[in-house]
Amino acid sequence: MRDAGMKDGELSARCGWHAAKTSRILNAKAAPTNADIRAWCRACGADDQADELIASNRAADSLYVEWRRLTRTGLRHAQTDPSGAGRGAGRTDIPLQRHPLVGEELPTDRVDR
């Protein structure tokens, strides 16, 4: 849209949308439908990119659904997974220090090597 030199209002008018719909799509508050993507591409003169964008949108949707499934019960398993898939997985080199006020072991600022 910006590459085509259009402002939000012009895109709304070309697509036949209310300005609020354009704003929700631009700010990722609402996902565009396949028809929305086609209208957007047509308005920007990029009809040839619609199919690729629709495929990318579907892939992003399926990744989001998978992420929601994996994190439904929280992220602790991903962070402590010894398989190496989670953040900090298998890390034994992070020094811990008992915090006097919290009463828990917290990572220190430095890593001894």
N, C-alpha and C positions, 0 to 999 in steps of 0.2 A: 504494500500500500504506500509506504513512504517512498520506496524506490520508484513508484509510478507517479510521485509528486502529488499525492492526494492527502487531504486532511480527513479526519474522522467523519465530519458532516457530509463530505462529498461521497465517501464510501457508502454511508448510510443511504443517501439519496439514490446512488447508482444501483444498490442492491435492493432497494425498496424496504429497508429496515427502519425501525425507530432508532434514534440515536442511542437510546439506552441499551439496545441489543448489541450494537457495535461496541459500545463501551464495555459491556460484560464480556464479550469475546476477547477484546484487546487486553483486558486486565485479568484474563483467565478466571473469571468468576463463573463463566458458562462455557461449556465445550461446544464447538461448532459441529453442526450436522454435516453430512456429506453434501446436502443441497446448499448449505451455507458456504462451504468451501468452494463449490463450483461457482456460486454467485460472486464470491469474493474474487476468484481468479478471473472470471469474465469481466468484472468491473475494473480490474487492474490490467486487462489485456494479456493475461497469462493463462489462457485456457489450456495450453499444453502441459501445465504443471499440476492441474487439478488431480489427476489420477495418482500421481506420486505423493501429493500432499494428503490425499485421503488414505492411502496405504500407510503413510507415516503416522497419521492420526489414529488409525486402528491399532498400530503397533504400540503407540504410547498408551492407549486405553488398556490394552491387554497387559502391558507392564505394570500399570497402576493397579489393576485388579489383582495381579499376582503379588505385588508389594503389600496391598491391603490384606490379602490372605495370610501372608507370612508374618505380618506384624499385628494380627488380630489379638494375640495374647501378650503383646508387649515386645520389646526389643532385647530383653536380657539374654535370650538364647542366641541371638545374632552376635551380641557383644562378647559372649563367653564361649562360643562354639570353638572347640579345639581343632576343627577341620581346616581352619584358616579362612573361612568365609566371612566371619564377622570382624568388625573393627576391634583391633587389639587381640584378636584370636591368637592363642598360642604364645602370647607375650609373657615371658617370665623375667624380662630384663627391666621392668618398670619398678623402681624402688618405691616402697610404700612407707609412710610415716603416720603414726597415730596422732590425730589432731586433738589437742587438749580440750577444745570446746565441743567438738562434734562427737568425739569418742569413737570415731571410725578410722580405718586406715585409708589415707588419701595419697594419691601419687605426689611425689616431691617434684620440685621444679627442674631437677637435673637427673640425668641418667648416667650411672657409672658404667664405664665400658672397660 
